[in-house]
């Protein structure tokens, strides 16, 4: 029988002190009010950008109204294979190195028409390039705002899933490569 009062074994992961946001650029957007045109590569705010396949001939506009992260109105004039919202993460270390057990995503959003968003953790590689680790669940956005949560159980990540250390990481929210309207009311990525 296990003695629950015994101290943890050496090498085990200790409980973190509490959730810690790893997306520092999002805090400023909640208070800011800004807007602008959308293109193939659009800087929205520090730590937040929109990228799309130039073949889509992306156009439209974005805004960051009070108490929201961002509202995207994307118009496509061509065909392409990807469009995505990129969120810079302050997350150089994962797993036991970070002292955390979960990397969690929380998003509240709505869309003009139903869309499926594919969130992933993108990690830069020391030798250049990057690797993507997709969250287990897709995010469904519909007309009524809905909250989506998903998480990686860090101790279960395999060595090839994501590097333990990386020069940079970001959350990439892949959107359908089509004309759409997506309103992100709240968004955060936390270690817990």
C-alpha positions as CSV (number, residue, x, y, z in Angstrom):
1,X,0.0,0.0,0.0
2,X,1.3,3.5,-0.9
3,X,2.0,5.9,2.0
4,X,0.3,9.1,0.9
5,X,2.1,11.1,3.6
6,X,5.6,10.1,2.4
7,X,7.6,12.8,0.6
8,X,7.8,12.5,-3.2
9,X,10.4,10.2,-4.7
10,X,13.6,11.7,-6.0
11,X,13.2,12.8,-9.6
12,X,9.4,13.1,-9.6
13,X,7.7,16.2,-10.8
14,X,6.6,18.5,-8.0
15,X,3.3,20.3,-8.1
16,X,3.6,23.8,-9.7
17,X,2.8,26.9,-7.7
18,X,-0.2,27.7,-10.0
19,X,-1.0,28.3,-13.6
20,X,1.4,30.8,-15.4
21,X,0.5,32.4,-18.7
22,X,3.1,31.9,-21.3
23,X,1.6,34.3,-23.9
24,X,2.6,37.7,-22.6
25,X,1.6,39.7,-25.7
26,X,-2.1,38.9,-25.2
27,X,-2.4,41.0,-22.0
28,X,-1.8,44.2,-23.8
29,X,-4.4,43.4,-26.4
30,X,-7.2,43.2,-23.9
31,X,-6.7,46.9,-23.0
32,X,-5.7,48.2,-26.4
33,X,-8.0,49.3,-29.2
34,X,-6.4,49.0,-32.6
35,X,-7.3,48.0,-36.2
36,X,-5.8,47.7,-39.6
37,X,-5.9,45.8,-43.0
38,X,-5.1,42.1,-43.3
39,X,-2.6,40.8,-45.8
40,X,-0.4,37.7,-46.3
41,X,1.8,38.7,-43.4
42,X,0.2,41.1,-40.9
43,X,1.7,42.2,-37.6
44,X,-1.3,42.8,-35.3
45,X,0.4,43.6,-32.0
46,X,3.6,42.6,-30.1
47,X,3.5,38.8,-30.0
48,X,0.5,38.5,-32.3
49,X,0.5,38.2,-36.1
50,X,-1.6,36.8,-39.0
51,X,0.0,34.8,-41.8
52,X,-1.6,33.4,-44.9
53,X,-0.6,31.6,-48.1
54,X,0.0,34.4,-50.6
55,X,-2.0,32.3,-53.2
56,X,-5.1,33.1,-51.2
57,X,-4.7,36.7,-52.1
58,X,-5.8,37.6,-48.6
59,X,-7.4,40.9,-47.8
60,X,-9.8,42.2,-45.2
61,X,-9.3,43.9,-41.9
62,X,-8.7,43.2,-38.2
63,X,-9.6,45.0,-35.0
64,X,-8.9,44.7,-31.3
65,X,-12.0,46.2,-29.6
66,X,-12.0,46.7,-25.8
67,X,-12.1,43.5,-23.8
68,X,-11.4,41.3,-26.8
69,X,-8.3,39.9,-28.2
70,X,-8.9,40.3,-32.0
71,X,-11.6,40.2,-34.6
72,X,-10.6,39.0,-38.0
73,X,-12.5,39.6,-41.2
74,X,-10.7,37.6,-44.0
75,X,-11.5,37.9,-47.7
76,X,-9.8,35.5,-50.0
77,X,-9.4,36.2,-53.7
78,X,-7.5,33.1,-54.7
79,X,-6.7,29.5,-53.7
80,X,-4.1,28.6,-51.1
81,X,-3.6,26.0,-48.4
82,X,-3.2,27.8,-45.1
83,X,-4.1,30.9,-43.0
84,X,-3.2,31.2,-39.3
85,X,-3.1,33.4,-36.3
86,X,0.3,33.2,-34.6
87,X,0.8,33.9,-30.8
88,X,4.4,34.2,-29.5
89,X,5.0,32.2,-26.4
90,X,7.5,32.7,-23.6
91,X,8.2,29.0,-23.3
92,X,11.8,28.0,-23.8
93,X,11.5,24.8,-21.8
94,X,8.9,22.0,-21.7
95,X,8.1,19.0,-19.5
96,X,10.2,18.4,-16.4
97,X,12.5,21.3,-17.4
98,X,9.6,23.7,-16.9
99,X,8.4,22.1,-13.6
100,X,4.9,22.0,-15.1
101,X,2.6,19.0,-15.9
102,X,0.2,20.6,-18.3
103,X,0.4,23.1,-21.2
104,X,-3.2,24.3,-21.6
105,X,-5.0,26.4,-24.2
106,X,-8.2,28.3,-23.4
107,X,-10.1,30.2,-26.1
108,X,-13.5,31.8,-26.3
109,X,-14.5,32.8,-29.8
110,X,-17.3,33.1,-32.3
111,X,-17.5,33.0,-36.1
112,X,-19.9,34.4,-38.7
113,X,-20.3,30.9,-40.1
114,X,-19.1,27.7,-38.5
115,X,-15.4,27.2,-38.8
116,X,-12.9,24.6,-37.5
117,X,-9.6,25.9,-36.1
118,X,-6.6,23.6,-35.6
119,X,-4.4,24.8,-32.7
120,X,-0.8,23.7,-32.5
121,X,2.4,24.3,-30.6
122,X,5.2,25.3,-33.0
123,X,8.7,25.0,-31.7
124,X,11.8,26.5,-33.4
125,X,14.7,24.1,-33.9
126,X,18.3,24.8,-33.0
127,X,19.4,24.0,-36.6
128,X,16.7,26.2,-38.1
129,X,13.2,25.4,-39.2
130,X,10.4,24.3,-36.8
131,X,8.3,21.4,-35.8
132,X,4.5,21.4,-35.1
133,X,2.7,19.5,-32.4
134,X,-1.1,19.7,-32.8
135,X,-3.4,19.9,-29.8
136,X,-5.6,16.8,-29.5
137,X,-8.9,18.6,-30.3
138,X,-10.0,21.0,-33.0
139,X,-11.7,24.3,-31.9
140,X,-15.2,24.8,-33.3
141,X,-16.3,28.4,-33.7
142,X,-20.0,29.1,-34.4
143,X,-22.2,32.2,-34.2
144,X,-22.7,32.0,-30.4
145,X,-19.5,32.5,-28.4
146,X,-18.1,29.2,-27.1
147,X,-15.2,28.3,-24.8
148,X,-12.7,25.8,-26.0
149,X,-10.1,24.2,-23.7
150,X,-7.4,21.7,-24.5
151,X,-4.1,20.6,-23.0
152,X,-1.0,18.5,-23.4
153,X,0.0,16.3,-20.4
154,X,3.7,17.1,-20.6
155,X,5.0,14.0,-18.9
156,X,3.4,11.9,-21.7
157,X,5.1,13.8,-24.6
158,X,7.4,11.6,-26.5
159,X,11.0,12.8,-27.3
160,X,10.0,13.4,-31.0
161,X,6.8,15.3,-30.2
162,X,8.4,18.6,-29.3
163,X,11.9,19.6,-28.3
164,X,12.5,20.0,-24.5
165,X,14.2,23.4,-25.2
166,X,13.6,25.6,-28.2
167,X,14.9,29.0,-29.3
168,X,11.3,30.1,-29.8
169,X,7.8,28.8,-29.6
170,X,4.4,30.0,-30.7
171,X,0.8,28.9,-30.6
172,X,-0.5,28.7,-34.2
173,X,-4.2,28.7,-34.8
174,X,-4.8,27.3,-38.3
175,X,-7.9,28.7,-39.9
176,X,-9.7,27.3,-43.0
177,X,-8.2,28.9,-46.1
178,X,-11.4,30.7,-47.1
179,X,-13.2,34.0,-46.5
180,X,-14.4,34.1,-42.9
181,X,-15.1,36.2,-39.8
182,X,-13.6,35.1,-36.5
183,X,-13.9,37.0,-33.2
184,X,-11.5,35.9,-30.4
185,X,-13.0,37.1,-27.1
186,X,-10.5,35.6,-24.8
187,X,-7.3,33.5,-25.4
188,X,-4.5,32.3,-23.1
189,X,-1.9,29.5,-23.0
190,X,-0.7,28.5,-19.5
191,X,1.7,26.1,-17.8
192,X,0.2,24.4,-14.8
